[in-house]
Every structure is written in C-alpha cells, then in structure tokens.
C-alpha cells in the first residue's frame, strides 16, 4: 500500500507497535524447556489482549499465531511440541492485523550459552538490515536493498538465502511490490516510491543459498548444521530515511 493520510500512518504505527512489543515479550520468555507451542500461545494471548489478529492465521490459515523457527529451520516454523534447548537459535516472526492494517516484524535470539557462529550470524544480520534500510528511499532502485544485504553477508563470510525475501505490506500481509530479493538482482528495474509500505527482512546464513520445504507444508529448512538468522521491520518509504513502523515505543 501507499500512505495517503496521517490516519494511515498512525494506524500502521499502532499495529506496528503491537507486533514489536509482542516479539519483545515472546523473546523474554525464551528459556530451556519451553515448547514452541507454549511460546506461540504467549504471543497469541498478547495479540488478542491488544485487539490484534494473527496475520498468517487469518490470511493463510497458518496453524499458529506466530512463526517460530529453530536452528536449521529458516522460516515459517509451525509452533508445537518442540522443546527448546540451551544453545538454540530461535527466530520468531510476528505479523498482525488491526483495524484493516497489517504490520510484520521478526527477530532471531539465542538461548544461552551462545555459540560464536550464532552470534556472528545474528550480528551480520542486524548490520545487513541497517545497511538495507539506508538504501530504501524514494527514487532509488529497489534492488539496492538486495545489494546492501548481499554485500554485508559476503564481506563477513556468510551467504544470503535467495528464495525467500522481503515484500510489500499494509492493507494485506503480502502486497505489491512482490518478492524483494535479498541479493543483488540487476534485472530488477523497479523504483521505490514515496509513501510506499514494505518490509525488509534479510535472511543471512552460515552457508545456504536456498531453503526447502521440510514436508509439513510450511516450514522452510536448510541442510543440517547450516543456520540462518532474520530480523525484520515494516517501513514507510520517504525521500530520506524510511519511517520504521515496527518499534516497541
């Protein structure tokens, strides 16, 4: 969508704050012994308490309020009976609808003790998100987002997952612009427009370039021993720095 009024902007900020706080709340509950289903229930209760609805549930009938992906699971993990362990790399993706507006956020966290590899992937991932956001301004080529992400990964000895990426959002969970690559695609001639609403969500990996369905119809995985981190914001494009909608305050 494109922002057409102050009402649009405030409505996006409102739902953006809710998903950001929900993510923060869920991450505070990460500890050995909790199941992904229990963690998801915490998130679902938080969204409901704030009048919001799970976007993947209402859009795709996803079997959970949130997506929780552990270790070799890169995205779209189904919450359930899996028990989290010390040292796990856990990605939580929270997206919700409120009053007809959608926002999407996510973040990876490590249950202590943190391995050097997991810390490295998460650190580079955060830098990649910041670099990509600095490229996201009205009039710029959309593929500058992927260029920035890929450069950060390559410069730090890591890879980018190429078959999942960012997307438009706002009045639906997934909108135009469609797939926004996390790598430099010189064929992509699209231009970012002022007031456009998008997500930026790099997927930085310790060695994979592709993810695969694990057989449950949802979860996207890498090969054993290959890990991926993801952080995500919903943004409004301006002539200068983008406005971040998914901040907790």
Order of alpha helices (4+ residues) and beta strands (2+ residues): alpha-alpha-beta-alpha-beta-beta-beta-beta-alpha-alpha-beta-beta-beta-beta-beta-beta-beta-beta-beta-beta
